[in-house]
Amino acid sequence: MVAFLILVAPLFAQNSKSLPANTIVFVCEHGAAKSVIAAAHFNRLAKEKGLPHRAITRGTKPDPEIPAFIRTGLAADGLDVSGWTPRLLTEAEVRDGDRVITLGCALPSKTARKREEWNDIPNVGENYERARQAIVAHINELLRTLAVK
């Protein structure tokens, strides 16, 4: 079986003033692991389902880069995030996101209208596969709710 890589390019400039409609903002502390896994899988699955939603990944204290084991794990699922860089969450993204989903971190602001917390995700560094499975399960549930909008 031949694996195909789905190129998932960065969707928005770091300093964008507002987000396009139907943007889901995934946020983790470092913007380099859980939120990256979530955004990459979300974008692939939303596209496959024909949904107009797309995701971005942000951090409250972003790392300088995405760790190699995250890139490798996503590549095994056919997802390429090699062009992605962790970015700091902005107030505009919190305000304008269709949904703002935190993965084990607190937002610096409580202004998000449609904020969700996914605090049950295992530590990615300890068990990538378990964390990925938990994130994808949440994403599948989220996609079901978005499909009925």
MIFIFI-216530 format. One record per atom (N, C-alpha, C): x, z, y; atom name; residue number from 1; residue in three letters. Coordinates in Angstrom, 1 decimal, padded with zeros to 4 digits. Each point is the difference from the previous one (the first is absolute). Example, Ala and Ser with C-alpha at 12.3 -4.5 7.8 and 13.67 -1.06 7.14 Angstrom:
# MIFIFI-216530
(rec (013.2; 007.8; -005.7); N; 1; ALA)
(rec (-000.9; 000.0; 001.2); CA; 1; ALA)
(rec (000.9; 000.0; 001.2); C; 1; ALA)
(rec (-000.4; -000.7; 001.1); N; 2; SER)
(rec (000.9; 000.0; 001.1); CA; 2; SER)
(rec (-000.8; 000.8; 001.1); C; 2; SER)
***
This chain:
# MIFIFI-216530
(rec (000.8; 000.0; -001.2); N; 1; MET)
(rec (-000.8; 000.0; 001.2); CA; 1; MET)
(rec (000.9; 000.0; 001.2); C; 1; MET)
(rec (-000.3; -000.8; 001.0); N; 2; VAL)
(rec (000.8; -000.1; 001.2); CA; 2; VAL)
(rec (-000.7; 000.9; 001.1); C; 2; VAL)
(rec (000.8; 000.8; 000.6); N; 3; ALA)
(rec (-000.5; 000.9; 001.1); CA; 3; ALA)
(rec (000.1; -000.8; 001.3); C; 3; ALA)
(rec (-001.0; 000.1; 000.8); N; 4; PHE)
(rec (000.0; -000.7; 001.3); CA; 4; PHE)
(rec (000.1; 001.1; 001.0); C; 4; PHE)
(rec (000.9; -000.2; 001.0); N; 5; LEU)
(rec (000.1; 001.0; 001.1); CA; 5; LEU)
(rec (-001.0; -000.4; 001.1); C; 5; LEU)
(rec (-000.8; 000.9; 000.4); N; 6; ILE)
(rec (-000.8; -000.2; 001.1); CA; 6; ILE)
(rec (000.7; 000.4; 001.3); C; 6; ILE)
(rec (000.3; -000.9; 000.9); N; 7; LEU)
(rec (000.7; 000.4; 001.2); CA; 7; LEU)
(rec (-001.0; 000.7; 000.9); C; 7; LEU)
(rec (000.3; 001.2; 000.4); N; 8; VAL)
(rec (-000.9; 000.7; 000.9); CA; 8; VAL)
(rec (000.8; 000.3; 001.3); C; 8; VAL)
(rec (-000.2; -000.9; 000.9); N; 9; ALA)
(rec (000.8; 000.1; 001.3); CA; 9; ALA)
(rec (-000.6; 001.1; 000.9); C; 9; ALA)
(rec (000.9; 000.6; 000.8); N; 10; PRO)
(rec (-000.5; 001.0; 001.0); CA; 10; PRO)
(rec (-001.1; -000.7; 000.8); C; 10; PRO)
(rec (-001.1; 000.8; 000.2); N; 11; LEU)
(rec (-001.2; -000.6; 000.6); CA; 11; LEU)
(rec (000.0; 000.1; 001.5); C; 11; LEU)
(rec (000.6; 001.1; 000.6); N; 12; PHE)
(rec (-000.2; 000.3; 001.4); CA; 12; PHE)
(rec (001.3; 000.4; 000.6); C; 12; PHE)
(rec (000.2; -000.4; 001.2); N; 13; ALA)
(rec (001.1; 000.5; 000.8); CA; 13; ALA)
(rec (000.0; 001.5; 000.2); C; 13; ALA)
(rec (001.1; 000.6; 000.0); N; 14; GLN)
(rec (000.1; 001.4; 000.2); CA; 14; GLN)
(rec (-000.7; 000.5; 001.3); C; 14; GLN)
(rec (000.1; -000.7; 001.0); N; 15; ASN)
(rec (-000.5; 000.4; 001.3); CA; 15; ASN)
(rec (-001.3; -000.6; 000.3); C; 15; ASN)
(rec (-000.8; -000.5; -001.0); N; 16; SER)
(rec (-001.3; -000.6; 000.2); CA; 16; SER)
(rec (-000.9; 001.0; 000.8); C; 16; SER)
(rec (-000.7; -000.5; 001.0); N; 17; LYS)
(rec (-000.9; 000.8; 000.8); CA; 17; LYS)
(rec (-001.3; 000.3; -000.7); C; 17; LYS)
(rec (-000.5; -000.9; -000.8); N; 18; SER)
(rec (-001.2; 000.3; -000.8); CA; 18; SER)
(rec (000.1; -000.8; -001.3); C; 18; SER)
(rec (-000.7; 000.5; -001.0); N; 19; LEU)
(rec (000.0; -000.6; -001.3); CA; 19; LEU)
(rec (-001.2; -001.0; -000.2); C; 19; LEU)
(rec (000.3; -001.0; -000.8); N; 20; PRO)
(rec (-001.2; -000.9; -000.4); CA; 20; PRO)
(rec (-001.1; 000.8; -000.7); C; 20; PRO)
(rec (-001.2; -000.5; 000.1); N; 21; ALA)
(rec (-001.1; 000.6; -000.7); CA; 21; ALA)
(rec (000.4; 000.1; -001.5); C; 21; ALA)
(rec (-000.6; 001.0; -000.7); N; 22; ASN)
(rec (000.1; 000.1; -001.4); CA; 22; ASN)
(rec (001.4; 000.4; -000.4); C; 22; ASN)
(rec (000.7; 000.8; 000.8); N; 23; THR)
(rec (001.3; 000.4; -000.4); CA; 23; THR)
(rec (000.0; 001.4; -000.5); C; 23; THR)
(rec (000.6; 000.2; -001.2); N; 24; ILE)
(rec (000.1; 001.3; -000.6); CA; 24; ILE)
(rec (001.4; 000.5; 000.2); C; 24; ILE)
(rec (000.1; 001.2; 000.5); N; 25; VAL)
(rec (001.4; 000.6; 000.4); CA; 25; VAL)
(rec (000.3; 001.0; -001.1); C; 25; VAL)
(rec (001.0; -000.2; -000.8); N; 26; PHE)
(rec (000.5; 001.0; -000.9); CA; 26; PHE)
(rec (001.1; 000.7; 000.6); C; 26; PHE)
(rec (000.0; 001.3; -000.1); N; 27; VAL)
(rec (001.0; 000.9; 000.7); CA; 27; VAL)
(rec (000.6; 001.0; -001.0); C; 27; VAL)
(rec (001.3; 000.0; -000.1); N; 28; CYS)
(rec (000.7; 001.1; -000.7); CA; 28; CYS)
(rec (001.1; 000.5; 000.9); C; 28; CYS)
(rec (000.6; 001.1; -000.4); N; 29; GLU)
(rec (000.9; 000.6; 001.0); CA; 29; GLU)
(rec (001.2; -000.9; 000.4); C; 29; GLU)
(rec (000.6; -000.7; -001.0); N; 30; HIS)
(rec (001.1; -000.8; 000.3); CA; 30; HIS)
(rec (-000.3; -001.5; 000.1); C; 30; HIS)
(rec (-001.2; -000.4; -000.3); N; 31; GLY)
(rec (-000.4; -001.4; 000.1); CA; 31; GLY)
(rec (000.8; -000.9; -000.9); C; 31; GLY)
(rec (000.5; 000.6; -001.1); N; 32; ALA)
(rec (000.9; -000.8; -000.9); CA; 32; ALA)
(rec (-000.3; 000.1; -001.5); C; 32; ALA)
(rec (-001.0; 000.7; -000.3); N; 33; ALA)
(rec (-000.3; 000.1; -001.5); CA; 33; ALA)
(rec (-001.5; -000.1; -000.2); C; 33; ALA)
(rec (-000.8; 001.1; 000.1); N; 34; LYS)
(rec (-001.4; 000.0; -000.4); CA; 34; LYS)
(rec (-000.8; -001.0; 000.8); C; 34; LYS)
(rec (000.2; 000.0; 001.3); N; 35; SER)
(rec (-000.7; -001.0; 000.9); CA; 35; SER)
(rec (000.4; -001.4; -000.3); C; 35; SER)
(rec (001.2; -000.2; -000.3); N; 36; VAL)
(rec (000.5; -001.4; -000.4); CA; 36; VAL)
(rec (-000.7; -000.5; -001.3); C; 36; VAL)
(rec (000.0; 000.9; -001.0); N; 37; ILE)
(rec (-000.6; -000.4; -001.2); CA; 37; ILE)
(rec (-001.5; -000.2; 000.2); C; 37; ILE)
(rec (-000.6; 000.8; 000.8); N; 38; ALA)
(rec (-001.5; -000.2; 000.3); CA; 38; ALA)
(rec (-000.3; -001.3; 000.7); C; 38; ALA)
(rec (000.8; -000.3; 001.1); N; 39; ALA)
(rec (-000.3; -001.2; 000.8); CA; 39; ALA)
(rec (000.3; -001.2; -000.8); C; 39; ALA)
(rec (001.1; 000.0; -000.8); N; 40; ALA)
(rec (000.3; -001.2; -000.8); CA; 40; ALA)
(rec (-001.1; -000.3; -001.0); C; 40; ALA)
(rec (-000.4; 001.0; -000.8); N; 41; HIS)
(rec (-001.0; -000.2; -001.0); CA; 41; HIS)
(rec (-001.4; -000.3; 000.7); C; 41; HIS)
(rec (-000.3; 000.7; 001.1); N; 42; PHE)
(rec (-001.2; -000.3; 000.6); CA; 42; PHE)
(rec (-000.1; -001.4; 000.5); C; 42; PHE)
(rec (001.0; -000.5; 000.6); N; 43; ASN)
(rec (000.0; -001.4; 000.5); CA; 43; ASN)
(rec (-000.2; -001.0; -001.1); C; 43; ASN)
(rec (000.7; 000.2; -001.1); N; 44; ARG)
(rec (-000.2; -000.9; -001.1); CA; 44; ARG)
(rec (-001.4; 000.0; -000.6); C; 44; ARG)
(rec (-000.5; 001.2; -000.2); N; 45; LEU)
(rec (-001.4; 000.2; -000.6); CA; 45; LEU)
(rec (-001.1; -000.4; 000.9); C; 45; LEU)
(rec (000.2; 000.3; 001.3); N; 46; ALA)
(rec (-001.1; -000.5; 001.0); CA; 46; ALA)
(rec (000.0; -001.5; 000.1); C; 46; ALA)
(rec (001.1; -000.6; 000.0); N; 47; LYS)
(rec (000.1; -001.5; 000.0); CA; 47; LYS)
(rec (-000.7; -000.6; -001.2); C; 47; LYS)
(rec (000.4; 000.6; -001.2); N; 48; GLU)
(rec (-000.6; -000.5; -001.3); CA; 48; GLU)
(rec (-001.5; 000.1; 000.0); C; 48; GLU)
(rec (-000.6; 001.1; 000.7); N; 49; LYS)
(rec (-001.4; 000.2; 000.0); CA; 49; LYS)
(rec (-000.7; -000.7; 001.2); C; 49; LYS)
(rec (000.8; -000.7; 000.8); N; 50; GLY)
(rec (-000.5; -000.8; 001.1); CA; 50; GLY)
(rec (-000.5; 000.9; 001.2); C; 50; GLY)
(rec (000.5; 001.2; 000.1); N; 51; LEU)
(rec (-000.3; 000.9; 001.1); CA; 51; LEU)
(rec (000.8; -000.3; 001.2); C; 51; LEU)
(rec (-000.5; 000.1; 001.2); N; 52; PRO)
(rec (000.7; -000.3; 001.2); CA; 52; PRO)
(rec (001.0; 001.1; 000.4); C; 52; PRO)
(rec (000.0; 001.1; -000.7); N; 53; HIS)
(rec (000.8; 001.2; 000.4); CA; 53; HIS)
(rec (001.5; -000.3; -000.4); C; 53; HIS)
(rec (000.9; 000.5; 000.9); N; 54; ARG)
(rec (001.4; 000.0; -000.3); CA; 54; ARG)
(rec (000.6; 001.4; 000.4); C; 54; ARG)
(rec (001.1; 000.4; -000.6); N; 55; ALA)
(rec (000.5; 001.3; 000.2); CA; 55; ALA)
(rec (001.4; -000.1; 000.7); C; 55; ALA)
(rec (000.3; 001.0; 000.7); N; 56; ILE)
(rec (001.4; 000.2; 000.5); CA; 56; ILE)
(rec (000.4; 001.4; -000.5); C; 56; ILE)
(rec (001.3; 000.2; 000.1); N; 57; THR)
(rec (000.6; 001.3; -000.4); CA; 57; THR)
(rec (000.8; 000.6; 001.1); C; 57; THR)
(rec (-000.2; 001.3; 000.2); N; 58; ARG)
(rec (000.6; 000.7; 001.1); CA; 58; ARG)
(rec (000.5; 001.4; -000.5); C; 58; ARG)
(rec (000.9; 000.6; 000.8); N; 59; GLY)
(rec (000.5; 001.3; -000.3); CA; 59; GLY)
(rec (-000.1; 000.9; 001.3); C; 59; GLY)
(rec (-000.1; 001.3; -000.3); N; 60; THR)
(rec (000.0; 000.9; 001.1); CA; 60; THR)
(rec (001.5; 000.4; 000.4); C; 60; THR)
(rec (000.9; -000.2; -000.9); N; 61; LYS)
(rec (001.4; 000.2; 000.2); CA; 61; LYS)
(rec (000.7; -001.1; -000.8); C; 61; LYS)
(rec (000.0; -001.2; 000.4); N; 62; PRO)
(rec (000.4; -001.1; -000.9); CA; 62; PRO)
(rec (001.5; 000.0; -000.3); C; 62; PRO)
(rec (000.3; -000.3; -001.3); N; 63; ASP)
(rec (001.3; -000.2; -000.5); CA; 63; ASP)
(rec (000.5; -001.3; 000.6); C; 63; ASP)
(rec (001.4; -000.3; -000.1); N; 64; PRO)
(rec (000.5; -001.2; 000.5); CA; 64; PRO)
(rec (-000.3; -001.2; -000.9); C; 64; PRO)
(rec (-000.3; 000.2; -001.3); N; 65; GLU)
(rec (-000.3; -001.1; -000.9); CA; 65; GLU)
(rec (-000.8; 000.5; -001.2); C; 65; GLU)
(rec (-000.5; -001.0; -000.7); N; 66; ILE)
(rec (-000.8; 000.3; -001.2); CA; 66; ILE)
(rec (001.0; 000.2; -001.2); C; 66; ILE)
(rec (000.0; 001.1; -000.7); N; 67; PRO)
(rec (000.9; 000.2; -001.1); CA; 67; PRO)
(rec (000.0; -001.2; -001.1); C; 67; PRO)
(rec (001.1; -000.2; -000.6); N; 68; ALA)
(rec (000.1; -001.1; -001.0); CA; 68; ALA)
(rec (-000.9; 000.2; -001.1); C; 68; ALA)
(rec (-000.2; 001.3; -000.5); N; 69; PHE)
(rec (-000.9; 000.2; -001.1); CA; 69; PHE)
(rec (-001.5; -000.4; 000.3); C; 69; PHE)
(rec (-000.4; 000.1; 001.3); N; 70; ILE)
(rec (-001.3; -000.4; 000.4); CA; 70; ILE)
(rec (-000.1; -001.5; -000.1); C; 70; ILE)
(rec (001.0; -000.7; 000.6); N; 71; ARG)
(rec (000.0; -001.4; 000.0); CA; 71; ARG)
(rec (000.0; -000.6; -001.4); C; 71; ARG)
(rec (000.8; 000.7; -000.9); N; 72; THR)
(rec (000.1; -000.5; -001.4); CA; 72; THR)
(rec (-001.3; 000.3; -000.7); C; 72; THR)
(rec (-000.6; 001.1; 000.2); N; 73; GLY)
(rec (-001.3; 000.3; -000.7); CA; 73; GLY)
(rec (-001.1; -001.0; 000.5); C; 73; GLY)
(rec (000.0; -000.3; 001.2); N; 74; LEU)
(rec (-001.0; -000.9; 000.5); CA; 74; LEU)
(rec (000.3; -001.4; -000.5); C; 74; LEU)
(rec (001.2; -000.4; 000.0); N; 75; ALA)
(rec (000.4; -001.3; -000.6); CA; 75; ALA)
(rec (-000.4; -000.2; -001.4); C; 75; ALA)
(rec (000.0; 001.1; -000.8); N; 76; ALA)
(rec (-000.5; 000.0; -001.4); CA; 76; ALA)
(rec (-001.5; -000.4; 000.0); C; 76; ALA)
(rec (-000.7; 000.4; 001.0); N; 77; ASP)
(rec (-001.4; -000.4; 000.1); CA; 77; ASP)
(rec (-000.2; -001.3; 000.7); C; 77; ASP)
(rec (001.0; -000.7; 000.3); N; 78; GLY)
(rec (-000.1; -001.3; 000.7); CA; 78; GLY)
(rec (-000.2; 000.1; 001.5); C; 78; GLY)
(rec (000.5; 001.1; 000.6); N; 79; LEU)
(rec (-000.2; 000.2; 001.4); CA; 79; LEU)
(rec (001.4; 000.1; 000.7); C; 79; LEU)
(rec (000.2; -000.8; 001.0); N; 80; ASP)
(rec (001.3; 000.0; 000.7); CA; 80; ASP)
(rec (-000.2; 000.6; 001.4); C; 80; ASP)
(rec (000.7; 001.2; 000.2); N; 81; VAL)
(rec (-000.1; 000.6; 001.3); CA; 81; VAL)
(rec (001.4; 000.1; 000.7); C; 81; VAL)
(rec (000.9; -000.9; -000.5); N; 82; SER)
(rec (001.4; -000.1; 000.5); CA; 82; SER)
(rec (000.1; -000.2; 001.5); C; 82; SER)
(rec (-001.0; -000.6; 000.7); N; 83; GLY)
(rec (000.0; -000.2; 001.4); CA; 83; GLY)
(rec (-000.7; 001.1; 000.8); C; 83; GLY)
(rec (-000.5; 001.0; -000.7); N; 84; TRP)
(rec (-000.6; 001.1; 000.7); CA; 84; TRP)
(rec (001.0; 001.1; 000.4); C; 84; TRP)
(rec (-000.3; 000.6; 001.2); N; 85; THR)
(rec (000.7; 001.1; 000.5); CA; 85; THR)
(rec (-000.9; 001.1; 000.4); C; 85; THR)
(rec (000.3; 001.3; -000.4); N; 86; PRO)
(rec (-000.8; 001.1; 000.4); CA; 86; PRO)
(rec (-000.2; 000.1; 001.5); C; 86; PRO)
(rec (-001.2; 000.2; 000.5); N; 87; ARG)
(rec (-000.3; 000.1; 001.4); CA; 87; ARG)
(rec (-000.8; 001.2; 000.4); C; 87; ARG)
(rec (000.2; 000.5; 001.2); N; 88; LEU)
(rec (-000.6; 001.1; 000.5); CA; 88; LEU)
(rec (-001.5; -000.3; 000.3); C; 88; LEU)
(rec (-000.9; 000.9; -000.4); N; 89; LEU)
(rec (-001.4; -000.1; 000.2); CA; 89; LEU)
(rec (-000.2; 000.2; 001.5); C; 89; LEU)
(rec (-000.9; -000.9; 000.6); N; 90; THR)
(rec (-000.3; 000.1; 001.4); CA; 90; THR)
(rec (-001.4; 000.5; 000.2); C; 90; THR)
(rec (-000.3; 000.6; 001.2); N; 91; GLU)
(rec (-001.4; 000.4; 000.3); CA; 91; GLU)
(rec (-000.9; -001.1; 000.0); C; 91; GLU)
(rec (000.4; -001.2; 000.4); N; 92; ALA)
(rec (-000.9; -001.2; 000.0); CA; 92; ALA)
(rec (-000.4; -000.3; -001.4); C; 92; ALA)
(rec (001.0; 000.1; -001.0); N; 93; GLU)
(rec (-000.4; -000.3; -001.4); CA; 93; GLU)
(rec (-000.9; 001.0; -000.6); C; 93; GLU)
(rec (000.1; 001.3; 000.4); N; 94; VAL)
(rec (-000.9; 001.0; -000.4); CA; 94; VAL)
(rec (-001.4; -000.3; 000.6); C; 94; VAL)
(rec (000.0; -000.3; 001.2); N; 95; ARG)
(rec (-001.3; -000.3; 000.7); CA; 95; ARG)
(rec (-000.7; -001.3; -000.5); C; 95; ARG)
(rec (000.8; -001.0; -000.2); N; 96; ASP)
(rec (-000.6; -001.3; -000.3); CA; 96; ASP)
(rec (-000.1; -000.4; -001.5); C; 96; ASP)
(rec (000.6; 000.8; -000.8); N; 97; GLY)
(rec (-000.1; -000.3; -001.5); CA; 97; GLY)
(rec (-001.4; 000.1; -000.5); C; 97; GLY)
(rec (-000.4; -000.9; -000.8); N; 98; ASP)
(rec (-001.3; 000.1; -000.6); CA; 98; ASP)
(rec (-000.1; 001.2; -000.9); C; 98; ASP)
(rec (001.0; 000.3; -000.7); N; 99; ARG)
(rec (000.2; 001.3; -000.7); CA; 99; ARG)
(rec (001.5; 000.4; 000.2); C; 99; ARG)
(rec (000.2; 001.3; 000.1); N; 100; VAL)
(rec (001.3; 000.6; 000.0); CA; 100; VAL)
(rec (000.1; 000.9; -001.2); C; 100; VAL)
(rec (000.9; -000.3; -000.9); N; 101; ILE)
(rec (000.1; 000.8; -001.3); CA; 101; ILE)
(rec (001.4; 000.6; 000.0); C; 101; ILE)
(rec (000.0; 001.3; -000.1); N; 102; THR)
(rec (001.2; 000.8; -000.1); CA; 102; THR)
(rec (000.3; 000.2; -001.5); C; 102; THR)
(rec (001.2; 000.0; -000.4); N; 103; LEU)
(rec (000.5; 000.2; -001.3); CA; 103; LEU)
(rec (001.0; 001.2; 000.0); C; 103; LEU)
(rec (-000.6; 001.2; -000.1); N; 104; GLY)
(rec (000.9; 001.2; 000.0); CA; 104; GLY)
(rec (000.7; 000.3; 001.3); C; 104; GLY)
(rec (-000.6; -000.3; 001.1); N; 105; CYS)
(rec (000.6; 000.4; 001.3); CA; 105; CYS)
(rec (-001.1; 000.2; 001.0); C; 105; CYS)
(rec (000.3; 000.7; 001.1); N; 106; ALA)
(rec (-000.9; 000.2; 001.1); CA; 106; ALA)
(rec (000.2; -000.9; 001.1); C; 106; ALA)
(rec (-001.1; -000.5; 000.6); N; 107; LEU)
(rec (000.1; -000.8; 001.2); CA; 107; LEU)
(rec (000.4; 000.8; 001.2); C; 107; LEU)
(rec (000.8; -000.6; 000.9); N; 108; PRO)
(rec (000.3; 000.7; 001.2); CA; 108; PRO)
(rec (-001.2; 000.1; 000.9); C; 108; PRO)
(rec (-001.1; -000.7; -000.3); N; 109; SER)
(rec (-001.2; 000.0; 000.8); CA; 109; SER)
(rec (-001.2; 000.0; -000.9); C; 109; SER)
(rec (-001.0; 000.7; 000.4); N; 110; LYS)
(rec (-001.3; 000.1; -000.8); CA; 110; LYS)
(rec (-001.0; -001.0; 000.5); C; 110; LYS)
(rec (000.4; -001.0; 000.8); N; 111; THR)
(rec (-001.0; -000.9; 000.6); CA; 111; THR)
(rec (-000.5; -001.1; -000.9); C; 111; THR)
(rec (000.5; -000.2; -001.2); N; 112; ALA)
(rec (-000.5; -001.0; -000.9); CA; 112; ALA)
(rec (-001.5; 000.1; -000.3); C; 112; ALA)
(rec (-000.7; -001.0; 000.2); N; 113; ARG)
(rec (-001.5; 000.1; -000.3); CA; 113; ARG)
(rec (-000.2; 000.0; -001.5); C; 113; ARG)
(rec (000.7; -000.9; -000.6); N; 114; LYS)
(rec (-000.2; -000.2; -001.5); CA; 114; LYS)
(rec (001.2; 000.4; -000.7); C; 114; LYS)
(rec (000.3; 001.3; 000.0); N; 115; ARG)
(rec (001.2; 000.4; -000.6); CA; 115; ARG)
(rec (-000.3; 000.6; -001.4); C; 115; ARG)
(rec (000.9; -000.4; -001.0); N; 116; GLU)
(rec (-000.1; 000.6; -001.3); CA; 116; GLU)
(rec (001.4; 000.6; -000.4); C; 116; GLU)
(rec (-000.1; 001.0; -000.9); N; 117; GLU)
(rec (001.2; 000.6; -000.4); CA; 117; GLU)
(rec (000.1; -000.2; -001.5); C; 117; GLU)
(rec (001.1; -000.6; -000.5); N; 118; TRP)
(rec (000.3; -000.1; -001.4); CA; 118; TRP)
(rec (001.1; 000.9; -000.3); C; 118; TRP)
(rec (-000.3; 001.3; -000.2); N; 119; ASN)
(rec (001.1; 001.0; -000.2); CA; 119; ASN)
(rec (000.3; 000.3; -001.4); C; 119; ASN)
(rec (-000.6; -000.7; -000.9); N; 120; ASP)
(rec (000.2; 000.2; -001.5); CA; 120; ASP)
(rec (001.0; -000.9; -000.6); C; 120; ASP)
(rec (000.7; -000.7; 000.8); N; 121; ILE)
(rec (001.0; -001.0; -000.5); CA; 121; ILE)
(rec (001.3; 000.7; -000.5); C; 121; ILE)
(rec (000.4; -000.2; -001.2); N; 122; PRO)
(rec (001.2; 000.7; -000.5); CA; 122; PRO)
(rec (001.3; -000.5; 000.8); C; 122; PRO)
(rec (001.0; 000.8; -000.1); N; 123; ASN)
(rec (001.3; -000.3; 000.7); CA; 123; ASN)
(rec (000.5; -001.3; -000.5); C; 123; ASN)
(rec (000.2; -001.0; 000.8); N; 124; VAL)
(rec (000.5; -001.3; -000.4); CA; 124; VAL)
(rec (001.4; 000.1; -000.6); C; 124; VAL)
(rec (000.9; 000.8; 000.6); N; 125; GLY)
(rec (001.3; 000.1; -000.5); CA; 125; GLY)
(rec (000.1; 000.7; -001.4); C; 125; GLY)
(rec (-000.9; 000.8; -000.4); N; 126; GLU)
(rec (000.0; 000.6; -001.3); CA; 126; GLU)
(rec (-000.6; -000.9; -001.0); C; 126; GLU)
(rec (-001.1; -000.8; 000.3); N; 127; ASN)
(rec (-000.6; -000.8; -001.0); CA; 127; ASN)
(rec (-000.7; -001.2; 000.7); C; 127; ASN)
(rec (000.7; -001.0; 000.2); N; 128; TYR)
(rec (-000.5; -001.2; 000.7); CA; 128; TYR)
(rec (-001.3; -000.5; -000.6); C; 128; TYR)
(rec (000.0; -000.2; -001.3); N; 129; GLU)
(rec (-001.1; -000.6; -000.7); CA; 129; GLU)
(rec (-001.3; 000.9; 000.2); C; 129; GLU)
(rec (000.1; 001.3; -000.2); N; 130; ARG)
(rec (-001.2; 000.9; 000.2); CA; 130; ARG)
(rec (-000.5; -000.2; 001.5); C; 130; ARG)
(rec (000.9; 000.0; 000.9); N; 131; ALA)
(rec (-000.4; -000.1; 001.4); CA; 131; ALA)
(rec (-000.6; -001.3; 000.3); C; 131; ALA)
(rec (000.5; -001.1; -000.6); N; 132; ARG)
(rec (-000.5; -001.3; 000.2); CA; 132; ARG)
(rec (-001.4; -000.1; -000.6); C; 132; ARG)
(rec (-000.2; 000.6; -001.2); N; 133; GLN)
(rec (-001.3; -000.1; -000.6); CA; 133; GLN)
(rec (-001.1; 000.8; 000.8); C; 133; GLN)
(rec (000.4; 001.2; 000.6); N; 134; ALA)
(rec (-000.9; 000.7; 000.8); CA; 134; ALA)
(rec (-000.4; -000.7; 001.3); C; 134; ALA)
(rec (001.0; -000.6; 000.6); N; 135; ILE)
(rec (-000.2; -000.8; 001.2); CA; 135; ILE)
(rec (-000.9; -001.2; -000.3); C; 135; ILE)
(rec (000.2; -000.7; -001.0); N; 136; VAL)
(rec (-000.8; -001.2; -000.3); CA; 136; VAL)
(rec (-001.4; 000.4; -000.4); C; 136; VAL)
(rec (-000.2; 001.2; -000.6); N; 137; ALA)
(rec (-001.4; 000.4; -000.3); CA; 137; ALA)
(rec (-000.7; 000.3; 001.3); C; 137; ALA)
(rec (000.6; 000.6; 000.9); N; 138; HIS)
(rec (-000.6; 000.3; 001.3); CA; 138; HIS)
(rec (-000.3; -001.4; 000.7); C; 138; HIS)
(rec (000.9; -000.9; -000.1); N; 139; ILE)
(rec (-000.2; -001.3; 000.7); CA; 139; ILE)
(rec (-001.2; -000.7; -000.6); C; 139; ILE)
(rec (-000.1; 000.0; -001.4); N; 140; ASN)
(rec (-001.2; -000.6; -000.6); CA; 140; ASN)
(rec (-001.3; 000.6; 000.5); C; 140; ASN)
(rec (000.0; 001.3; 000.1); N; 141; GLU)
(rec (-001.2; 000.6; 000.5); CA; 141; GLU)
(rec (-000.3; -000.4; 001.5); C; 141; GLU)
(rec (001.1; 000.0; 000.8); N; 142; LEU)
(rec (-000.2; -000.4; 001.4); CA; 142; LEU)
(rec (-000.5; -001.5; 000.1); C; 142; LEU)
(rec (000.5; -000.8; -000.8); N; 143; LEU)
(rec (-000.4; -001.4; 000.0); CA; 143; LEU)
(rec (-001.5; -000.2; -000.4); C; 143; LEU)
(rec (-000.4; 000.9; -000.9); N; 144; ARG)
(rec (-001.5; 000.0; -000.4); CA; 144; ARG)
(rec (-000.8; 000.3; 001.2); C; 144; ARG)
(rec (000.4; 001.0; 000.8); N; 145; THR)
(rec (-000.8; 000.4; 001.2); CA; 145; THR)
(rec (000.1; -001.1; 001.0); C; 145; THR)
(rec (001.1; -000.6; 000.2); N; 146; LEU)
(rec (000.1; -001.1; 001.0); CA; 146; LEU)
(rec (-000.8; -001.2; -000.4); C; 146; LEU)
(rec (-000.1; -000.3; -001.3); N; 147; ALA)
(rec (-000.7; -001.2; -000.4); CA; 147; ALA)
(rec (-001.5; 000.1; 000.2); C; 147; ALA)
(rec (-000.5; 001.3; 000.1); N; 148; VAL)
(rec (-001.5; 000.1; 000.3); CA; 148; VAL)
(rec (-000.3; 000.2; 001.4); C; 148; VAL)
(rec (000.9; 000.0; 000.9); N; 149; LYS)
(rec (-000.2; 000.1; 001.5); CA; 149; LYS)
(rec (-000.8; -001.2; 000.5); C; 149; LYS)
***
